[in-house]
Amino acid sequence: MTKAIIFDMDGVLVDTESWFQTQFRDMLKACGTEVSQEELRVLTGCSMEQEDAFIQEKLGVDAYTAARTKDTWLQTHPVNYAAQARPGLKETLECLKEAGFKVAIASSSPMRFIRQMIQECGLEGLFDAVVSGHDLPRTKPDPAIYRLALQRLGVPAQDAAAVEDSFYGVQAAKGAGLFVFGFHDPFSNLSLVEADTVVDDLTQVPAFFNLVPQTCRP
């Protein structure tokens, strides 16, 4: 019996994968390097270290310079998480909570970005656990982030489900033994072949359990 739902953040709760990739494209262009949308797709669901390595390769700079270039750009082009919130985000989370599910986030993003998203989207008090890949030696596709989320929730893997939009994320959740909702994002259009089922709207998650957001009743 499913007792907990663990959400990825970027690309699932908020439509930030496309936003960040646009920022990286514009940043690299400002530095004199053109990259295609196809090249940028490899960044979907990756860690910040993988982002830095991508920038390092494209600009031909050292790791420190790549990280500083990205940080400086994002400081002057900050993300607005409220503007990127997926339709039905808060209603979906409130519905699941009201129905008795435990709800968590397992994201490769730094904790400061996760906290910023929660605050800007008005989601305070809706998560029973929040896990950042930056708190672990290895992040997705390694299943450690999901194992830690399960530990903090106090729920076994067979009683939990994950919602992921990337191949790496699905692999991580499946590796931890969870049922996986693959969230189809037409922008990234990544392979979700290993997911147990596929949704393209957050409200389809509670609907899977015969719950309807706003009324949250069968």
C-alpha positions as CSV (number, residue, x, y, z in Angstrom):
1,M,0.0,0.0,0.0
2,T,1.4,3.4,-1.0
3,K,2.0,5.6,2.0
4,A,4.4,8.2,0.7
5,I,5.1,10.1,-2.5
6,I,8.6,11.5,-3.2
7,F,8.9,14.3,-5.8
8,D,11.9,15.4,-7.8
9,M,11.9,19.2,-8.0
10,D,13.3,20.7,-11.2
11,G,11.1,19.6,-14.1
12,V,8.5,18.1,-11.9
13,L,7.3,20.5,-9.2
14,V,8.5,23.5,-11.1
15,D,9.2,23.9,-14.8
16,T,12.8,25.0,-14.4
17,E,14.7,22.5,-16.6
18,S,13.9,24.6,-19.7
19,W,14.5,27.9,-17.8
20,F,17.9,26.8,-16.6
21,Q,18.9,25.5,-20.0
22,T,17.9,28.7,-21.6
23,Q,20.1,30.6,-19.1
24,F,23.0,28.3,-19.8
25,R,22.6,28.8,-23.5
26,D,22.5,32.6,-23.1
27,M,25.4,32.6,-20.7
28,L,27.6,30.5,-23.1
29,K,26.6,32.8,-26.0
30,A,27.6,35.8,-24.0
31,C,31.0,34.1,-23.5
32,G,31.3,33.6,-27.3
33,T,30.2,29.9,-27.5
34,E,27.1,28.7,-29.3
35,V,25.4,25.5,-28.1
36,S,22.4,23.6,-29.5
37,Q,19.3,22.7,-27.7
38,E,20.2,19.0,-28.2
39,E,23.6,19.6,-26.5
40,L,21.8,21.2,-23.5
41,R,19.5,18.3,-23.0
42,V,22.2,16.3,-21.3
43,L,21.9,18.7,-18.4
44,T,18.3,17.6,-17.6
45,G,18.3,15.9,-14.1
46,C,22.1,16.3,-13.6
47,S,23.9,17.6,-10.6
48,M,25.5,21.1,-10.3
49,E,28.9,19.4,-10.6
50,Q,27.8,18.0,-14.0
51,E,26.6,21.4,-15.0
52,D,30.0,22.9,-14.1
53,A,31.8,20.2,-16.1
54,F,29.6,20.9,-19.1
55,I,30.5,24.6,-18.9
56,Q,34.1,23.9,-18.4
57,E,34.2,21.7,-21.5
58,K,32.3,24.2,-23.7
59,L,34.4,27.3,-22.6
60,G,37.7,25.5,-22.3
61,V,38.3,26.8,-18.8
62,D,39.2,25.3,-15.4
63,A,36.6,24.0,-13.0
64,Y,36.8,27.1,-10.7
65,T,36.2,29.5,-13.6
66,A,33.3,27.4,-14.9
67,A,31.6,27.4,-11.5
68,R,32.2,31.2,-10.9
69,T,30.9,32.0,-14.4
70,K,27.7,30.1,-13.8
71,D,27.2,31.5,-10.2
72,T,27.8,35.1,-11.4
73,W,25.3,34.7,-14.3
74,L,22.6,33.2,-12.1
75,Q,23.0,35.9,-9.4
76,T,22.2,38.5,-12.1
77,H,19.5,36.3,-13.7
78,P,17.7,34.8,-10.7
79,V,15.0,32.1,-11.1
80,N,11.4,33.0,-10.2
81,Y,10.1,29.7,-8.8
82,A,6.5,31.0,-8.4
83,A,6.4,31.8,-12.1
84,Q,7.7,28.3,-13.0
85,A,5.3,26.4,-10.7
86,R,3.6,23.5,-12.5
87,P,-0.2,23.8,-12.8
88,G,-2.0,22.2,-9.9
89,L,1.2,22.1,-7.8
90,K,-0.2,23.2,-4.4
91,E,-3.5,21.5,-4.9
92,T,-1.8,18.2,-5.7
93,L,0.3,18.4,-2.6
94,E,-2.5,19.4,-0.3
95,C,-4.7,16.7,-1.7
96,L,-2.1,14.0,-1.0
97,K,-1.5,15.3,2.5
98,E,-5.2,15.5,3.3
99,A,-5.5,11.9,2.1
100,G,-2.8,10.8,4.6
101,F,0.2,10.4,2.3
102,K,3.6,11.5,3.5
103,V,5.2,13.8,0.9
104,A,8.9,14.5,0.3
105,I,11.3,16.1,-2.1
106,A,14.5,14.3,-3.4
107,S,16.3,16.8,-5.6
108,S,19.9,17.1,-7.0
109,S,19.7,20.9,-6.4
110,P,21.3,22.5,-3.4
111,M,19.2,22.9,-0.3
112,R,19.1,26.7,-0.6
113,F,17.4,26.4,-4.0
114,I,14.9,23.8,-2.6
115,R,14.1,26.1,0.4
116,Q,13.7,29.0,-2.0
117,M,11.3,27.1,-4.2
118,I,9.2,26.0,-1.2
119,Q,9.0,29.6,0.1
120,E,8.3,31.3,-3.2
121,C,5.6,28.8,-4.2
122,G,3.9,28.9,-0.8
123,L,4.5,25.2,0.0
124,E,5.6,25.6,3.7
125,G,4.4,22.7,5.9
126,L,3.5,20.4,3.0
127,F,6.7,18.3,3.0
128,D,7.5,15.6,5.6
129,A,11.1,15.4,4.4
130,V,13.4,17.3,2.1
131,V,16.6,15.8,0.7
132,S,19.3,17.4,-1.4
133,G,21.8,15.5,-3.4
134,H,24.4,17.9,-2.2
135,D,24.2,16.2,1.2
136,L,25.4,12.9,-0.3
137,P,28.6,11.7,-1.9
138,R,26.8,10.5,-5.0
139,T,23.5,11.8,-6.5
140,K,21.1,10.5,-9.2
141,P,21.3,8.0,-10.8
142,D,22.7,6.6,-7.6
143,P,19.7,5.5,-5.4
144,A,21.2,6.9,-2.2
145,I,19.1,10.1,-2.3
146,Y,15.9,8.0,-2.3
147,R,17.1,5.7,0.4
148,L,17.8,8.7,2.6
149,A,14.3,10.1,1.9
150,L,12.7,6.8,2.8
151,Q,14.7,6.7,6.0
152,R,13.6,10.2,7.0
153,L,10.0,9.4,6.1
154,G,10.1,6.1,8.0
155,V,8.5,4.3,5.1
156,P,9.8,1.1,3.4
157,A,10.5,1.3,-0.4
158,Q,7.5,-1.0,-1.2
159,D,5.2,1.5,0.3
160,A,6.5,4.6,-1.6
161,A,6.4,6.1,-5.0
162,A,8.5,8.6,-6.8
163,V,7.7,11.2,-9.5
164,E,10.7,11.8,-11.8
165,D,11.1,13.5,-15.2
166,S,14.6,12.3,-16.2
167,F,16.2,9.0,-17.1
168,Y,18.7,9.4,-14.2
169,G,16.0,10.2,-11.7
170,V,13.9,7.2,-12.7
171,Q,17.0,5.0,-12.4
172,A,17.7,6.3,-8.9
173,A,14.1,5.7,-7.7
174,K,13.9,2.2,-9.3
175,G,17.3,1.4,-7.8
176,A,15.9,2.2,-4.3
177,G,12.9,-0.1,-5.0
178,L,10.2,2.5,-5.5
179,F,7.2,2.5,-7.9
180,V,7.9,5.4,-10.3
181,F,5.7,7.9,-12.0
182,G,7.5,9.2,-15.1
183,F,6.6,12.8,-15.6
184,H,6.6,13.6,-19.3
185,D,8.0,17.1,-20.0
186,P,7.5,17.9,-23.8
187,F,10.5,20.3,-23.5
188,S,13.1,17.7,-22.5
189,N,11.2,14.7,-23.9
190,L,13.5,12.3,-22.1
191,S,13.2,8.5,-22.0
192,L,11.0,7.3,-19.2
193,V,11.0,3.7,-20.4
194,E,11.9,2.3,-17.0
195,A,9.1,4.2,-15.2
196,D,6.1,2.1,-14.0
197,T,3.6,4.6,-15.4
198,V,3.8,8.0,-17.2
199,V,1.9,11.2,-16.4
200,D,2.0,14.7,-17.9
201,D,0.2,16.6,-15.2
202,L,0.8,16.7,-11.5
203,T,-2.9,16.2,-10.7
204,Q,-2.7,12.8,-12.4
205,V,-0.6,11.5,-9.4
206,P,-3.5,11.8,-6.8
207,A,-5.9,10.7,-9.6
208,F,-3.9,7.4,-9.8
209,F,-5.1,6.8,-6.3
210,N,-8.7,7.9,-7.2
211,L,-8.2,11.3,-5.5
212,V,-9.3,14.6,-7.0
213,P,-7.4,17.8,-6.0
214,Q,-9.5,20.5,-4.4
215,T,-12.1,18.0,-3.1
216,C,-9.4,15.3,-2.4
217,R,-12.1,12.6,-2.2
218,P,-12.4,9.4,-4.0
